[in-house]
Amino acid sequence: MRPKLLAALAALTVTLPIGSSAQAAPDPAPNGRISLADLREATLDVPAWPADNVRGPSGRLHFHRGQVPVEGGSVAEGQPPYGDSILILSVAYGDVDHDGADETIVTFGCLIEGGSKQVVVYDRDATGAIISLGRVAATTGPVRDIRADSPKVTGGVLTTAVADYQRCCDDRTPQIWQTRGYALRSGKFVQVSGPRRMPVNPHVTDASITAGPLTLGPEKDGFRYGTTIVTVTRHRGARPEQFTLSFFPPEGLERSGAGWPKVTEEPDWFRVTVPAPPSDDTVSYPFTFRRPAAATGGELDIELGTVPEMGLAVPWTADAAAPIRP
């Protein structure tokens, strides 16, 4: 009986369908841990930079020595400038897609002195090619800075430190920092922990200035006279007691009329103070000038400041130039 039983078992084994055998082990997850040395010479998909911050190229960019030069151009008044270069500021690692293998977290900067920053996650596909899993966070809206060395992953949640203001150079304006957590959901990163709004920082405001053309009229007693309309808008943030308007007139252009606020004189420029409008409000101020009739062209530069002194969250909106016509 025993030989017959063994033969029957052998026959049964060879006739079992393939599907009833033990399943093959799944392929291991691609190694998404990309070294800094490889990243510094890689071609990476970089998401578009925020529309309200320093500009730079996006899409598939080839990095050399960890940077991509930016070919800037002229921009309209009050619009974000172009950065000088895109830099890899920091690299971190962690498993964000729960596949058991680390991915690579890169903090980029598109910078002049300060500038735009964004955090992007990269992986490798089955062929070993570097692919983007998407952007996690960027400096846009009330978020104006990201601490480059802050990204880390715990339990699939990627946390990073963000701030309401970005310092530059010798600026010591106090910042408000928050730690926010993000997770990969349905192919995109969404916030899952930490504060969702920035509180008002008493040391920071967001305001802008524009100036209409200074059109000089017919000659009168050797001078031409005209008025420019300067408009100040306060968007958000703390409300200063007053705004200052600093005027930098070209040679020969001088104040005219009695409607000027109190003026503080400097050798090559002067300053006035005006009331600060409420948040989301705009106030326009007329300022009259005169110039010798023979002079033509040029522009009047105007700079916005605050009393007391505050940090301006979006600095390139604090300057205006009124073209002088004719």
Secondary structure, DSSP 8 states (H G I E B T S, - for coil): -HHHHHHHHHHHHHHS-GGGS--------------HHHHTT-EEEE----TTS-B---EEEE-BTTEEE-------TTS--B-SEEEEEEEEEE-SSSSSS-EEEEEEEEESSSEEEEEEEEEE-TTS-EEEEEEEEES-TT--EE-TT--EEETTEEEEEEES----TT------EEEEEEEEETTEEEEEES-SS----TTEEEEEEEE--EE--S-BTTEEEEEEEEEEEEEEE---SEEEEEEE--TT-EE-SS----EEE-SS-EEEEEE---TTEEEEEEEEEEEETT----EEEEEEEEES--EESSGGGSEEEEEEE-
